[in-house]
């Protein structure tokens, strides 16, 4: 049995982020709100079943073994994906019901977060770290 690392190779994470950004931009440019359903569905499948079709498709193009790439923490990526799914769902639902300002806010949030992550700073990671530190400090203060 082969020992497969739990992490996700960074190029696959960046591909997923780029897909989100491109989908949002195409939605804005074309007015075709259904485009948001594509990264939303991929994200939901990843969260619920551990199968993100964008990542699976991109994995076919990896040129090295998975372990030779910088691996992103799987649980951290699940947290980040849940934020993206929330924003994409908020954007899509808002477009459908005619809440245009809310739709642009939700989609801008996810597009900016994914773009910044591609460039090297993970907003979701920062939020996750702050949340864990908050819970740790709260737990420490309650034991004293």
N, C-alpha and C positions, 0 to 999 in steps of 0.2 A: 504494500500500500504506500502510495506516494504522499509525502508530507507537504500539503499545499498551504501556503501562507494565507491568513485570514484577510489581510489587507487588500486594497484595490490599487492596482498600478496607477500612478499619477496621470499618465496620458489618457487613461479611460475616464478618470474623474474630470479632467479638463475637456474631454470630448463631450461629456454630458453637460457640463457648464456651457460650453459653446453652443450646443443644441438649444439650450434654454434661451440664451441671448439671441440667437438667430430667429428662433420662433417668436419671441416677443417683438423683435424689430420687424419681421415680416407681418405680424399682426397689425402693428402700428401703420406700416406702409400701405398695406392692402385693405385694411378694414375687415379682413376675414378672421373673425374671432375664434372660429373653430380650430385655427392653427394652434392655439394655446392648449387644446385638448391633447395634442401629441406629446409634449413634454410632461403634461399632467398625468396622462395615462402611463407613460414610461416610469414616472416617479412613483405613482401608486403601486404599479406592479413590483417595483423595487422594494418599496416599503412593506407591502403585504406578503409578497411571495419570494423576495430575494432575487427576483429576475427583472433586471432593467434591460429592455431590448436594445437600447442605445449602447449601453456598455457591452452587452453581449456581441453586438454587431462590430463595434470598434475593436473588441478583443481579437477578432480575426486578423487585424492588421498589425498586431504587436509583432515586432521582429525578434525579440529576445524572450527568454523565459520570464514568467511573472516575477520571480524573485530577484531578477536583475534590475528591476525598476524600483524607484522610490515608491514604497507602499503607503497609501493613505489608510488611516484607521477606519475599519468597517463601521464601528458603532458611531464614530464621529460623522461619517458620511451619511449614515442613516438619519442622524439628527439634522444635518444640513439639508438633506433631501426632504425631510418633513417640513422644514421652513419653506423650501421652494414649492412643495405641493400646496401648502396653505396659501401662499401668495398667488400661485397660478390658478388655483381654484377660486380664490377671491376675485382675481382679475376676470376670469371667464364668466363666473356668475354675475359679476357686476356689469360686464358688457351685455350679457343676455338680458338682464332686467333693466338696462338703460341707465345705470349709474356710471356714467362715463368718467367722472372725476375719480371715483373710487377705483374703477377699472385701471385707469392710467397710474394711479398711486401704487396699487398692488403689483402691476406688471413692471413699473419702474423700479420698485424695491427689489424684485427678484432679478431683473436684468442688471442693475447696478451691483448687487451682491455677487452674482455670477461673474460679471466682468472683473470686479476687484479680485475675486478668487483666482481667476485665470492669470491675473497680473501678480499674484503672490500673497495677498492678504485675505485670509478667510474670516469673514464677518461672523459666519455661523460658528466657527471654532472659538472665536473670541466670546461670543454670547454663551456658548456651552461651557467654556472655562469659567466665566464669571458666575454662571449659575451653580456650577459645582463648588466653587469657592464660597459662595453665599451659603449653600447648604452645609458645607464643612464648618464654617464659622458659627452658623446657627447651632449645629450639633455640639460643637465645642463649648459654646456658651451655656447650653442647657445642661451639660454634664458638670459644670462648675458650681 
